[in-house]
Amino acid sequence: MLLQEVIGIYSLLSPPALTSHASTRVCNALALMQSLASHEATRQAFLQAQIPLYLYPCLSTTSKARPFEYLRLTCLGVMGALVKSDDPKVIEFLLSTEIIPLCLRIMETGNELSRTVAIFVIQKILLDRVGLEYICQTYERFFAVVTVLNAMVLHLVEQRSMRLLKPIVRCYLRLSEHKKALEGLKQTLPIPLRDGIFDDMLGEDPMTAKMMAELLNRVSQPPADIILP
Ligand code: TRP
């Protein structure tokens, strides 16, 4: 029944024709799906039935109208509930789908709330051992993720947000734990992060400040290949 609610609005996605009434209705169904995604007793079956895939058409919409913002945010909530479980099976499932590019696009173009949930999903994927390996497996993947993180940093210079700075720093720090990715970060870590532009914000969050310091320490080491044995 919940799935029918979701599929029922596909025809309103493109061209965008979702009314706020229809959006509210499908988001109520999605809220129930979020419970299925977060509860241990239902999560496996939820993945096995590939329910998240049915949300992807909603997540790929680009309309800035309220009903669409609400729909995307609620779908992200389901994805967020899944990854919050820290279950490697969830990450394994997500890596087999195209959720990463979808999240990256929302991190680029979404509103602050959507960006926050989208980067939360990416952060959870990165924190997983297999997830980090997957993203760092090809230069293209690494580059796609870092390009969006870098753009978010530049955006933060204009529009400060602790809610976003924290997961951004966490994502960079996690990437720096991967040998090849660290070499990439040495080249591409954006200037505002190196310049201490966010120090005043970090002053209010010692944990993130510590991660930031560790990140800068790592990227300031000389390239790995010239370190003598
Ligand atoms: N199928 C794509 C790939 O494997 C998925 C993808 C697109 C992707 N952009 C990405 C994965 C960025 C990780 C990061 O490359």
Boltz pocket constraint, residues with backbone or C-beta under 6 A from the ligand:
constraints:
  - pocket:
      binder: B
      contacts: [[A, 97], [A, 98], [A, 100], [A, 101], [A, 134], [A, 135], [A, 140], [A, 141], [A, 142], [A, 144], [A, 145]]
      max_distance: 6.0
